[in-house]
């Protein structure tokens, strides 16, 4: 029997019997304990929505995109639509607690959608359950696994493309639960089409370009930038996530935690386990995070003072290399006479708006929105530049060490601290 769920974002969501069977799998129910935005609730207290909520929402959006494609003339069997819905439900099934922080920001693990976790899961009980439902290979193919059953490429794009069901759910959901009055217009769903077996945004009609459709796409990308600036890169969210990441890293190095363990844990059980793990530095960081006793920004620099070549060098040294980052943290801790747990270096990858490369159908044929010759290039280029400017390199320390941290890190990295508040601490000493 179909299941009716009431969602605060999309209203009534009706899941088919097949989708309901997938939702009821233990691997899906685990996602109820993993917050969509990690530590953002420390800044936005309402941001407690979960990976489960989001996954159901992605399923609903996937069905809306399918309906849009049908209106544009694409023939889509009901069975294929249902499998797309299941793939949408499962797209985050291998997410670990604070996954983006651990995977993308501190590079402790491969991404949930790129590493071995999904392969292992499909080889285990979840895969067996999908096999009994008769959809294992097709769903696996839509999620990027090798498959004996080939689905259309546009179907995969609905689940994991540039502007896809995932993006269109989390933008609206994250904005709502963060309490921000920002949204995109539903007219975007009228713009989806299929071109050469790919999901595209149709920016032309009857041989003429449609500025209104272009504006709808740019509106989505502006919302993506806005949430990145206000929520995803908020410094309090960043420091809390960095503290958890370092705690996990220390626990991994001491053998009291393994990557496989994380698929059995949720946000709260992970923090509790770290706080009780018996490794002093890991436990101290976890307890401080649980109590919102966060480290402070002792040193901050941005692309304004760090040339691109040096940013790339730092990313290689302190983002991609766990060993390089740990050596720098140990050196800073020694110079500042602080415990290793009280010094956390945060160096993100260079920021880029991948969604700007969405394929679009124009009067000239198939293009990408950020192509140099596209009609939207000036607006998209400016937005991409602003997005790249969000990059920040941080050193987090206790408040008592703020002034010294700015001075020591400035000398060590040969770039003065940009944060005026920290400079005032230094001048008052």
N, C-alpha and C positions, 0 to 999 in steps of 0.2 A: 504493500500500500504506500502511496506517496505520503511524505511528511511535510507539514506546514510549519515553518519557523518564522517568528516575527523578529526582524532585524531593524535596529534603529537607523540604519543607513539606507537600506533598500526596501524597507517595508516587508510585506509578506514574501517569503522565499519558499517555493515549493520544490522539494527534492523528490526525484523519482524513487521507486523502490530500490533500484540499483545504487543510486547515490546514497540513499539512506543506509544501505548495507555497508557501504564504504565508510560513511561518517561514524558508524557504530564500531569500527575496528579500534582496538586499543591504541594503535599508533596515532590515530586521529584524536582520540579523546585525550591523549597526553598533551596535545597542543593547547588545551584549556588552561594549563599551568604555565604557559610561556607567553609573556607579554609581547605584543607586537613591537613596541618601541623601547624595549629594554629598560634603561634607567631614566627615561624621559619623565616618568611620573614624579620624580624628585623635583622637577620644575613645573610640570603640568599635572597636578594631582589627578585629573580625570583620565589621563592617558593609561588606563588599566586594561584596555581591550587586548585580546589575545590573538595568537596565531590561529586558533580555532575559529574565532569570529571572522577573522580576515579570510580564511580559507573558504568558509561558506559564502562570504561575500564575493570572492573571486569566481566561484561557481556561478553565482547569480549573474555577474557581469559577463561571464563567458556565454551564457545563454542569450543575453541581450545582443552581444556581438554576432552570434549565430543568426539571430532574428534579423539583424541589419543586413547581413550577407544575403539572406534569403530574399529580402526586399530588393536587393540589387541584382537579383537574378541567379545567384549561385544555388545549385541543387545540392541539398544537404540531407542525407538520410537521417531519420530519427535516431537510429542506432549509433551513428557517428556523433551526433550532437550529445548523446548521453555519455559516450566515452570521453568527449571533450570536457563535459561537466565533471566527471570523475577525476580526470587529470588535473583539472583546476583545483579540486578539493585536496589532492595529494601533492600539490606543487611545493609545499613547505613541510612535508611530512618528516623530513630528516633534519629539521631545524633543531639545534640544541639551545639551551638557555643562553640568552645574551649572544645569540649566534652571530649577528653582524659584527658585534664588537670583537668577538674571539676570532672570527674568520677574516674579516675585512680590515679591521682597525689595528689589530696587533699580530695578525697573521699566524696564529697558533695552529690553525687547521685549514685544510682545503675548504672551499666554499661548499655549502650543503648541496648545491646543484652541480658541482663539478667533481667532487671526490668520490670515494668508494662507498660512502654511507648508503646511497640510494641503491647501488648494485647489491650490497650486502642485504639490504632490507627486502629487495625483490627476490633474493635467493632464500629468504627466511619465511617466517609465518605470514607476514603481510602479503608477500608474493604468492604464497600458497592460497591464501584467501581470495586474491584476485584471480588466480587460476581457476578456482572452483566457480567463480562468477563468469568465467570465460572471457576475461578482458585483460589478462596480464600482459601479453606481448604488445597489444595495441596501446594500452596506457603507458607502458614502459617506453615505447617509441615516442610518444608525445612528450614524455619527460626527459628525453635525450638518451635513453638507453638503447643498445643494439636490439633490433626487433625483426622478427620474421614477417610481421604484418606492417605494411607501410601505410601510414595515414598521410593525407595531403599536407604539404608544408605549411599551408595557411592555417591548418588546424593547430599545428604546433605553435605557430606565431600567436595564436589567441592566448595560449597559456604562458609563453615565454618569448615575446617579441619585444619591439621597442616601445610602442604604445599598445599595451595589452590589457587583459583582464586584471592581472596583478596590480599594475600601476593605477588603473582607474578605480579599483577598490581602495587601495591604501591611501591614495591622495585624499579622497573624500572622507574615509574613516579616520585617518590620523588628524586631519584638520578638525573634524567634529569633536573627537574626544580630547584634543588639546585645547578646545574652547576657542578656536580661531575662526573668524567669520570669513572663510575663503572657500571657494568651490569652483568647479568647472561647470559648463552648461551641458545638459543632456544632448544637445544637438550634435555633439561629437559622435554619438552612436549612429547618426545618419551618414557619417562620412566614411565608414568602413566599406571596403570592397576587396575583391580578389583580382590579382594581376599576375600572370605567369606563375600561378600556384603559390603566390605569397599574399599575406594579409597586408593591405596598403590603406592609406588614407586618401580618399578621392578628393582632389582639389580642383577638379574641372567638371563641367557639365555641358553637354551639347557642343563640345569643342572649345569652350571658353573657360578660362580660369575663374575660380570662385573665391574672391577675397574673404567672404564670410566663413568659408570652410577653413581657409588658412588661419583666420583669427581664432577659430575654435581650437585648433591644434596648438597655436602659440599660447592660448589661455591655459591649456593643460601644462605646458612646459613652464609657464610663469608660476603656476601653483607648485610645480615640482621644485623650482628654485626657492620660492617663498618658504616652503616647509623645511628645505635643507638649511636655509639661513636661520630660521626661527627655532626649529625643533631638532632636526637630526644632528646639527653641528653645534648646538648650544653648549657652552663650555662646562656647565654643571653636569649635563648628561655625559659629556666627554670624559670628565675627570672620574665620575662614578664608574663608567664603563671601563676606563683604563685601570682603575684600582681592582675591579673584579678580574680583569684580564691578567693582571700581574699576579694576583692571588692564584688563579688557575695555572698560570705558567710555572710558578714556584711549586705548586702541588704536583704538577706533571713531572717536574725535574726530580722531585723526591719520591716518586713512585706511589703516591697515595691517591692518585687520580689518573684515569686513562680516558682517552677520547671516547671509547665505547661506553664508558659509564654515563656520559652526558645524555645518551639517548634513553636512559632510565630515570633522568632527573628533570625537575622543573626549576623555575627561578628560585623559589624559596628553599627547596631541598638542596639545591646546589650551594647556595650561600650558607645554609646550616651545616652542610658537610664540610665546607671549607673552614668555617669558624671552629669546627671541632676536629680538624684533621691532624692536629698534633705538630704541625710545622709552624713555628712561631710567626714567621713573616707572612705566610699565606693566611693564617688564622687572624692576624692583626688587621690585615687589609679587608678581609670579609666582615669582621665585626665592625670596623669603622664604617663600611658601606651600609650595613644593616641599621646602624645608628645615625646615618646621615652625617657622620663626622668626617667630612670630606677634606682632602688635601686642597691646597690653594694654588693659584697660578703664580708661580715664582718667576717664570720666564716665558715670554710669548713673542714670537716673531711671525711675520707673514710674508707673502710674496712681495710686499712693498719694500722690504729690506733684504730679502733673500733672492738673489738672481735665480733664474730657472735652472741653470746648470748646477748650482749649489743645491737647490731643492732636490734635483734628481739624485745627486750624490748622497744627500741625507736620507732620502727614501730608500736607497740601496743599503745604506749603513744601519739605519735605525728602524726601518719599517719592515723591509724584506728579510733582514737578518736578526733572528732572536739573539744570537751570540753578540753581535755588534751592539745591540740595544742594551743588553745586560752588562756588557763591559762599560759602556758609557754611564749607566745608572750606578754601577759600583764605584766608578771614579768620582762621580759627583757626590755620592754618599760619603766617601772618604774625605773629600775636600770640604764638605759642609758639616762633617762630624755628625752625621745622621744615620740611623738604621737603614739598611737596604730597603726595607718595606716603605720607608717614608720618602722615597725618591722614585717618581714615576715619570718616565719620558714618553711623550706621545708624538709620533711622527706619522701622519696619515699618508696614504698614496696621493699622488697628484689628482686633483679633482677634475672630473670631466662629466659632462651631461650626455650620457650615451643615448638618451631618448631623443636627442636632437637629430640622430641619424635615421629617424623613421622613414621608411620608403613611402613616397607619395606619388599619386598618379596625376599628372598635370596635362595641359594641352600639348606639351612636347613629348609626353610619354612617361616612363617610369624614372623618377629621380629620387634623391634623398633630400630631406628638408634643409639640411645644412650644406648642401652643395654650393659651391661658389657662384654658380649661375642661377640659383633658384630665386624666385621672387621674394622669398622670406629671408634671404641670406643676411641682410643688414640687421634685422630684428633678432634672428637666431644667433648671429655672431656676437652681438652685444650681450645677449643672455648667457652664452657660453663663456664669454670673458668674465662676467660677473660671477659665474659659478666657479671658475678657476680661481678667482680671487678669495674664495672662502677658505682656502688652505691655511692652516695654522700649525705651528710647531710649538709644543708646550713642554715645560718642565713643571711638574706638580710637587709641592713640598708642604710641610706644616706651616702654619701662619708665622710661627716664630722665626722661620728661616727665610722669609720672603726677600728681605733686602739682600742678604748674602747670596741667595740663589740667583738673583738677577745679575749680580756682579760676577760670580763664579762662572755661570753659564755663558754670560756675554764674552768672557775671556776664553773659555773653552771652545766655543763655537765661532768666535771671532765676528759676532754680529750682536750689536747692542739690543737689549730688551726694548720692545715697543710699548709695553703696558705702563701707562703713566702712574697708576696706583703703586705698582711695584717700585718704580723709580722713587716715589715719595718715601716709601719704606727705607730705601737705601740711603736717601739723603738725610733721614732723621737719625740714623745710627751714629 
